Amino acid sequence: MYRMYLRLVLGLIWMGVAIIGLVSGNMGMAGLFVVVGIAYLSSGVSMWKKTKEN
C-alpha cells in the first residue's frame, strides 16, 4: 500500500519539477521530467485500481 502512495507522491513531485523547468526555460529537461512523472503517476493509479478491485 505504501508503494502506491510513494509512486503517486513521486509522480506529483516530478510534475512540479517539470513546471519549474518550463518556467526557467529548460524545455528539454522539462519534457524528460514530464515523461518520468507520467510513468510514476500511471503506475500509482494502476496499483490504486487493483487495490480497489480487491
N, CA, C and O of each residue as an XYZ file, in Angstrom:
216
protein
N       0.810     -1.185      0.000
C       0.000      0.000      0.000
C       0.867      1.268      0.000
O       0.553      2.243     -0.682
N       1.959      1.239      0.773
C       2.806      2.422      0.820
C       3.483      2.681     -0.527
O       3.806      3.824     -0.848
N       3.697      1.625     -1.314
C       4.327      1.811     -2.634
C       3.427      2.611     -3.557
O       3.903      3.414     -4.359
N       2.127      2.390     -3.444
C       1.178      3.131     -4.269
C       1.254      4.618     -3.932
O       1.345      5.459     -4.827
N       1.214      4.937     -2.638
C       1.282      6.335     -2.221
C       2.628      6.958     -2.573
O       2.695      8.121     -2.971
N       3.687      6.190     -2.426
C       5.010      6.685     -2.760
C       5.103      7.032     -4.241
O       5.654      8.072     -4.603
N       4.573      6.174     -5.090
C       4.620      6.446     -6.529
C       3.763      7.638     -6.912
O       4.138      8.420     -7.787
N       2.613      7.785     -6.263
C       1.770      8.948     -6.548
C       2.451     10.240     -6.112
O       2.410     11.237     -6.833
N       3.075     10.229     -4.941
C       3.767     11.426     -4.455
C       4.966     11.747     -5.340
O       5.193     12.907     -5.684
N       5.730     10.729     -5.708
C       6.878     10.968     -6.586
C       6.439     11.493     -7.954
O       7.104     12.350     -8.535
N       5.331     10.982     -8.462
C       4.813     11.486     -9.733
C       4.429     12.947     -9.645
O       4.698     13.721    -10.563
N       3.799     13.330     -8.543
C       3.435     14.742     -8.358
C       4.674     15.623     -8.208
O       4.705     16.750     -8.702
N       5.683     15.109     -7.530
C       6.933     15.872     -7.383
C       7.588     16.075     -8.744
O       8.034     17.178     -9.057
N       7.650     15.016     -9.560
C       8.255     15.142    -10.890
C       7.480     16.127    -11.763
O       8.077     16.877    -12.535
N       6.152     16.126    -11.640
C       5.368     17.083    -12.424
C       5.638     18.514    -11.957
O       5.691     19.435    -12.773
N       5.807     18.700    -10.651
C       6.165     20.017    -10.128
C       7.526     20.474    -10.628
O       7.708     21.641    -10.975
N       8.469     19.562    -10.664
C       9.799     19.889    -11.187
C       9.717     20.224    -12.673
O      10.450     21.089    -13.154
N       8.838     19.551    -13.398
C       8.666     19.846    -14.824
C       8.122     21.259    -15.012
O       8.543     21.976    -15.920
N       7.192     21.652    -14.160
C       6.648     23.016    -14.253
C       7.741     24.039    -13.955
O       7.837     25.060    -14.635
N       8.552     23.775    -12.959
C       9.666     24.678    -12.643
C      10.638     24.738    -13.815
O      11.160     25.807    -14.133
N      10.885     23.599    -14.458
C      11.770     23.572    -15.621
C      11.212     24.374    -16.783
O      11.962     25.042    -17.495
N       9.893     24.312    -16.980
C       9.278     25.107    -18.040
C       9.388     26.595    -17.756
O       9.650     27.389    -18.659
N       9.188     26.967    -16.504
C       9.272     28.379    -16.130
C      10.691     28.910    -16.309
O      10.888     30.050    -16.730
N      11.673     28.076    -15.988
C      13.060     28.511    -16.118
C      13.559     28.459    -17.561
O      14.629     28.988    -17.862
N      12.800     27.832    -18.452
C      13.154     27.816    -19.863
C      13.931     26.600    -20.313
O      14.422     26.575    -21.442
N      14.058     25.610    -19.487
C      14.790     24.398    -19.841
C      13.804     23.366    -20.395
O      13.359     22.474    -19.672
N      13.469     23.495    -21.670
C      12.416     22.683    -22.283
C      12.796     21.209    -22.399
O      11.939     20.344    -22.216
N      14.035     20.908    -22.693
C      14.454     19.518    -22.873
C      14.320     18.717    -21.591
O      13.765     17.618    -21.590
N      14.823     19.265    -20.515
C      14.728     18.564    -19.237
C      13.292     18.534    -18.734
O      12.883     17.557    -18.106
N      12.522     19.580    -18.996
C      11.124     19.600    -18.573
C      10.346     18.481    -19.268
O       9.484     17.850    -18.656
N      10.644     18.239    -20.533
C      10.000     17.137    -21.245
C      10.339     15.792    -20.629
O       9.477     14.922    -20.505
N      11.592     15.624    -20.245
C      12.011     14.387    -19.583
C      11.300     14.232    -18.246
O      10.857     13.135    -17.905
N      11.186     15.306    -17.494
C      10.523     15.250    -16.192
C       9.044     14.922    -16.340
O       8.480     14.223    -15.498
N       8.414     15.415    -17.392
C       7.001     15.091    -17.630
C       6.844     13.603    -17.917
O       5.922     12.964    -17.411
N       7.731     13.059    -18.718
C       7.663     11.629    -19.040
C       7.838     10.784    -17.785
O       7.098      9.823    -17.575
N       8.805     11.133    -16.957
C       9.042     10.386    -15.719
C       7.849     10.545    -14.778
O       7.434      9.578    -14.140
N       7.298     11.748    -14.687
C       6.135     11.984    -13.831
C       4.927     11.197    -14.278
O       4.205     10.640    -13.451
N       4.700     11.144    -15.570
C       3.575     10.364    -16.097
C       3.777      8.875    -15.817
O       2.822      8.167    -15.500
N       5.004      8.406    -15.931
C       5.276      6.993    -15.655
C       4.969      6.655    -14.194
O       4.328      5.643    -13.909
N       5.430      7.505    -13.272
C       5.151      7.259    -11.856
C       3.664      7.370    -11.553
O       3.119      6.537    -10.830
N       3.003      8.382    -12.093
C       1.581      8.550    -11.824
C       0.746      7.411    -12.393
O      -0.175      6.926    -11.735
N       1.060      6.982    -13.607
C       0.286      5.878    -14.191
C       0.507      4.583    -13.418
O      -0.415      3.781    -13.269
N       1.711      4.379    -12.933
C       1.992      3.197    -12.130
C       1.216      3.243    -10.812
O       0.641      2.238    -10.393
N       1.201      4.393    -10.170
C       0.469      4.532     -8.918
C      -1.027      4.382     -9.099
O      -1.692      3.763     -8.269
N      -1.563      4.937    -10.169
C      -3.004      4.839    -10.432
C      -3.389      3.396    -10.747
O      -4.439      2.927    -10.308
N      -2.555      2.692    -11.501
C      -2.882      1.292    -11.807
C      -2.852      0.438    -10.538
O      -3.675     -0.464    -10.380
N      -1.913      0.713     -9.638
C      -1.885     -0.010     -8.366
C      -3.113      0.330     -7.524
O      -3.656     -0.537     -6.840
N      -3.549      1.584     -7.573
C      -4.712      2.017     -6.820
C      -5.971      1.311     -7.320
O      -6.813      0.892     -6.526
N      -6.094      1.182     -8.649
C      -7.254      0.499     -9.220
C      -7.264     -0.979     -8.847
O      -8.327     -1.543     -8.592
N      -6.099     -1.608     -8.811
C      -6.021     -3.019     -8.449
C      -6.438     -3.231     -6.998
O      -7.098     -4.221     -6.682
N      -6.061     -2.314     -6.116
C      -6.432     -2.461     -4.706
C      -7.927     -2.204     -4.503
O      -8.537     -2.781     -3.602
N      -8.517     -1.347     -5.330
C      -9.963     -1.092     -5.214
C     -10.776     -2.292     -5.664
O     -11.860     -2.533     -5.133
N     -10.276     -3.053     -6.633
C     -10.987     -4.222     -7.130
C     -11.043     -5.328     -6.084
O     -12.011     -6.087     -6.032
N     -10.020     -5.420     -5.260
C      -9.968     -6.490     -4.247
C     -10.697     -6.074     -3.057
O     -10.776     -6.827     -2.086
